[in-house]
Amino acid sequence: MLRQLVVGPYQANCYILGHKETGEGLVIDPGDEVFRIVKEITRSGLKIRHILITHGHIDHVGGAKELRRITGAPALIHPLDAMGLGFEPDGHLSDAQEIPIGNFSLSVIHTPGHSPGGVCFHGPGVVFTGDTLFAGSIGRTDFPRGNHHQLIRGVMEKIFPLGDDLRVYPGHGPHTTIGAERRHNPFFRR
């Protein structure tokens, strides 16, 4: 089960992912509008086990502390972006770490560039890319601690090899596929 909410003034994508049989769920990037997120969680009947954050920018972390208070779920972020969280995280994410949910798991892929601690989450048939990869674009790398070369290399070496049919759910804008981005994204044309 997957729900997408567009939240806050920066129109960031927040994702609620759940396993219907077990009733377990997780939230990715609760950037704002916690009441809407909690309402959707309640409607879905999920018990949130994790709050996962792709990177430490306010439009992706702004609601994490309040959502943690309401759900009791631990908030996890890569240690290189933890200072952007605004509170002490309950744990850190690391490359290749597995986050269990129901009878499947999400694998953490460290993809610095938009921020030093940027991560993506890969699960069956999907990858949640935060601000690393968008439909037809990439995340900005002109912020302090950004690195354009790292971002491009990370996508080409870690995201594209996951397979063309994989659906990409980015931090902003519409979903896409890896194949569409490999073929049409101007940042990766040779």
SULDAKA-V671436 format. One record per backbone hydrogen bond with DSSP energy under -1.0 kcal/mol. NH is the residue of the N-H (numbers start at 0). CO is the residue of the C=O. E is the energy in kcal/mol with one decimal. If there is no record, write none. Layout:
nh: [NH	NH]
co: [CO	CO]
e: [E	E]
This chain:
nh: [2	4	6	10	11	12	13	14	15	16	17	18	22	24	25	26	27	28	30	36	37	38	39	40	41	42	43	45	46	48	50	51	52	59	60	61	62	63	66	67	68	69	70	71	75	76	80	83	84	89	92	95	96	98	100	103	105	106	107	108	110	112	117	118	119	120	121	122	125	126	127	128	131	133	136	145	146	150	151	152	153	154	155	156	157	158	159	161	162	165	166	167	168	170	175	177	178	180	181	182	183	184	187]
co: [15	13	11	7	6	170	4	27	2	25	0	23	18	46	16	49	14	51	28	32	33	34	35	36	37	38	39	40	22	24	73	26	75	56	56	57	29	60	62	63	64	65	66	67	50	90	77	80	81	74	76	107	93	105	103	100	98	121	96	119	117	114	114	53	108	127	106	125	122	166	120	168	128	136	133	142	112	146	147	148	149	150	151	152	153	154	154	158	159	162	124	175	126	129	167	165	163	176	177	178	179	180	184]
e: [-2.5	-3.0	-3.0	-1.7	-2.0	-3.3	-3.3	-2.1	-2.7	-2.6	-2.9	-2.8	-2.5	-2.2	-2.5	-2.1	-3.0	-2.7	-1.9	-1.8	-3.0	-2.4	-2.0	-2.3	-2.7	-2.4	-2.0	-1.6	-3.0	-3.6	-2.6	-3.1	-1.8	-2.4	-1.2	-2.3	-2.3	-2.0	-2.5	-2.5	-2.0	-2.2	-2.8	-2.5	-3.0	-1.4	-1.9	-1.6	-1.5	-2.1	-1.3	-3.1	-2.2	-3.3	-3.1	-1.9	-2.5	-3.1	-2.8	-2.7	-2.4	-1.3	-1.4	-2.3	-2.5	-2.2	-2.8	-2.3	-1.6	-2.0	-2.9	-1.6	-2.7	-2.2	-1.0	-2.2	-2.8	-2.1	-2.5	-2.5	-2.7	-2.3	-2.5	-2.7	-2.4	-1.2	-3.0	-1.9	-1.6	-1.5	-2.3	-2.9	-2.8	-3.5	-2.0	-2.0	-2.4	-1.9	-2.9	-2.1	-2.7	-1.5	-2.1]
